[in-house]
Amino acid sequence: MKYLFFLFIASSILYAQKIELEILGSGGPEIDGRASSSYLLWIDNKARLLIDMGSGSMLRFEQSNAKLESLQAVVLTHLHIDHSVDLPSFIKAGYFSQRVNALDIIAPFGNEYFPSIDAYLQNLFGANGAYRYMQDVLTPQSDSFQILPVTIHSKNIIKKYYKDFSLELINVYHGTVPALAVRITIGDKSILISGDTNNKNANLEKIAKNVDLFIAHHAIAQHAGKYAKRLHITPKQIAHIAHVGNVKKLVLSHRMKRTRTKEEESLKIISKKYKGIIIFAEDSMKIEL
Ligand SMILES: [Zn+2]
């Protein structure tokens, strides 16, 4: 019996997955030496999931030695420039890679202010798109790899399953912008990425229970103006979600000049309510789960 127990422990150590989240872009849309929003999930040293493709994310992806071939999906939390603009560069790079499998690009529905992911890809690569010289990427005959738009229509939690992880996606409030938050589950580990939101509809809590790692977009300080608060969560709200979610590690990302001078204050506010580990995000920082 003892021997069997030893075997069980040894095999679980042997097969324990190495799970890391790399912050490719820790910044917002301004010029400050940081890439804009982007995160890369590594499982056993293979890049499996890319969340957001803000400006500079492709360069950080290259610097991390990640391969397009190993990706199983991409999520764009919303279609603001600082979360999506590098997409054409990644797709163009595909022509020079070994990747042949189609790639899902998951994103929210469209409205009168923003295109759906289908419309966005048509605007880029369709017959009348800006990059119509690459129309083949929307077809199975692509000389790069085919990209498949996956629209999250529902306001409820939507689950998606991939070989090495699963996703729970939920619409979050970001002014007039359709936006998503995402929870990633890998074995018994989980990561929550807030995306940009002021959490007006309190949807973040719905997917925040017992996450190992919470990437919160800390784009405004506590005493930000009304308009900024219509779009982004405050440090107090971040602390609340980290607390109710029983989060193990909290990473503050989407750092901007307006918050960087107030980070001491934000830290104080958050640590009053949330007692776990708090880390400020940097480009290319890898966090092991
Ligand atoms: Zn943003």
Residues whose N, C-alpha, C, O or C-beta is under 5 A from the ligand:
A	BS01	ZN	D82 D196
